[in-house]
């Protein structure tokens, strides 16, 4: 079974859903999961999420790119130890 590798994605525009997050990161490699977190009380995006790749190649490709932008906002990426 391939190792799953997760990345924290911060500074997400409030209009971005898990579908758009997955679509953006698929260009770097096969995405196992892409989740935007939402506040259960308000239903609004918390402005961050997680993307998990099925290969280390996709994970490394994302982290090598110094700038990621989605809907005009620069994303903040960090390796996540939350597996």
C-alpha positions as CSV (number, residue, x, y, z in Angstrom):
1,X,0.0,0.0,0.0
2,X,1.4,3.4,-0.9
3,X,2.3,5.9,1.8
4,X,-0.2,8.7,2.2
5,X,1.3,12.2,2.6
6,X,-0.7,15.1,3.9
7,X,-0.3,18.9,3.5
8,X,-2.0,21.6,5.5
9,X,-3.4,24.3,3.2
10,X,-4.1,27.7,4.8
11,X,-5.4,31.1,3.7
12,X,-8.1,29.5,1.6
13,X,-10.7,31.8,0.1
14,X,-14.1,31.3,1.8
15,X,-15.6,30.4,-1.6
16,X,-13.3,27.3,-2.1
17,X,-14.9,23.9,-1.6
18,X,-13.2,20.5,-1.3
19,X,-13.9,20.0,-5.0
20,X,-11.9,23.1,-6.1
21,X,-9.1,22.2,-3.7
22,X,-8.9,18.7,-5.2
23,X,-9.0,20.0,-8.7
24,X,-6.1,22.5,-8.1
25,X,-3.8,19.9,-6.4
26,X,-4.5,17.1,-8.8
27,X,-2.1,18.8,-11.3
28,X,0.8,17.9,-8.9
29,X,-0.1,14.2,-8.4
30,X,-2.9,11.8,-7.5
31,X,-5.0,13.2,-4.6
32,X,-6.4,10.7,-2.1
33,X,-8.4,13.3,-0.2
34,X,-8.9,17.0,-0.2
35,X,-11.0,18.5,2.6
36,X,-11.9,22.1,3.4
37,X,-12.9,22.5,7.1
38,X,-16.1,24.2,7.9
39,X,-17.4,25.7,11.2
40,X,-20.3,23.5,12.3
41,X,-22.2,26.4,13.9
42,X,-22.0,28.9,11.0
43,X,-21.5,26.6,8.1
44,X,-18.7,28.9,6.8
45,X,-15.2,27.8,5.8
46,X,-12.6,28.0,8.5
47,X,-10.1,29.1,5.7
48,X,-8.0,26.0,5.8
49,X,-8.0,22.4,4.9
50,X,-5.9,19.3,4.1
51,X,-4.8,17.6,1.0
52,X,-3.5,14.0,1.0
53,X,-1.5,12.5,-1.8
54,X,-1.2,8.8,-2.6
55,X,2.5,9.2,-3.6
56,X,5.4,11.1,-2.2
57,X,6.0,12.5,-5.7
58,X,2.9,14.6,-5.7
59,X,3.6,15.7,-2.1
60,X,7.2,16.7,-3.0
61,X,6.1,18.4,-6.2
62,X,3.7,20.7,-4.3
63,X,6.2,21.6,-1.7
64,X,8.9,22.4,-4.3
65,X,6.6,25.0,-5.8
66,X,7.3,28.2,-3.9
67,X,3.9,29.9,-4.6
68,X,0.4,28.5,-4.8
69,X,-2.6,30.7,-5.6
70,X,-6.3,29.9,-5.7
71,X,-9.0,32.5,-6.6
72,X,-6.5,35.3,-6.2
73,X,-5.2,34.4,-2.8
74,X,-1.8,33.0,-2.0
75,X,-2.1,29.7,-0.2
76,X,0.0,28.8,2.9
77,X,1.3,25.2,2.7
78,X,2.9,23.2,5.5
79,X,3.6,19.5,5.8
80,X,1.1,17.9,8.1
81,X,1.9,15.3,10.7
82,X,-1.9,14.6,11.0
83,X,-2.2,11.4,9.1
